[in-house]
Amino acid sequence: MSEARSSTSAPTVLRMILGRRLQDMRLGAGVSLEDAARALRVKTLTIRRLEKAEVALKPLYVEKLLETFGADRQEIDEFVDLAEHANKPGWWHSYRDAVPSWFTAYVSLESGAQTLRTYEPQYVTGLLQTHDYAHAVLRGGLPNGSEEELERRVELRMHRRSLLERPDAPTLWVVMEEAVLHRAVGSAQVMREQIERLLEVSELAHISLDIVPFAAGAHVGACAPFTYFRFEEPELPDIVYSELLSASVYLDQRADVVAHLEAHTRMALLTSSDDSRALLNRMRKEYS
């Protein structure tokens, strides 16, 4: 069994890896879902949920399953150790008062991804926001929230930015609309500082920033914001997250993922890095 990246992989991501491995081992041993369920004295749905990382990997369940699959003692012990690590709360657990339960999966995927590609038509993407810009954005979305609640959410967003400073930081490719720069979020100073932040990060080797100008007109990606995740671990599929007004979805079907990747690439071709930086510099002067 290859060693998982326990130092940086988020628990949900690690559970996904182990769930896939459990499924591969079950199929390799010729054990049906029904037989696996009988070994644990549970319903087949429980086995499906374990393999899909929808529930925590109980060490006793894992040990019994691997024994059923014919694994040796060393392999069982290694797998159980990884399962125990996968069940530990992520760093964002301390922000559970400020994070909706549905968003913890996103933070986990973000923390464990090797490549991130995102499209933003309305606001600067969260990983590149300054403190004051994030505060203004979140205030707009939480008009009745307390200042304490708001600051906790801003703090979480600032903490998320640290993954871009890791030695093994993921590559980030952001495509956003020019409208984002014209949407006055907070004061002119807030916008100027935010644009300066975008100019700063656009110089980094692992970050690409493309701004689709108004002149591009109608295009394939003029839709809801989305984020694409790719992982180093071959067990994990590419995943796309898309957020709507009242719901969010995670897509891992190949056709859906490819459609979003193609849209992202087509939009990026509507501009260039030099043109995007020139636009940022012009907008910075407008907010001076």
Secondary structure, 3 states (H helix, E strand, C coil): CCCCCCCCCCHHHHHHHHHHHHHHHHHHCCCCHHHHHHHHCCCHHHHHHHHCCCCCCCHHHHHHHHHHCCCCHHHHHHHHHHHHHHCCCCHHHHHCCCCCHHHHHHHHHHHHCCEEEEEECCCCCHHHCCHHHHHHHHHHHCCCCCHHHHHHHHHHHHHHHHHHHCCCCCEEEEEEECHHHHCCCCCHHHHHHHHHHHHHHCCCCCEEEEEECHHHCCCCCCCCCEEEEECCCCCCCCEEEEECCCCEEEECCHHHHHHHHHHHHHHHCCCCHHHHHHHHHHHHHHCC
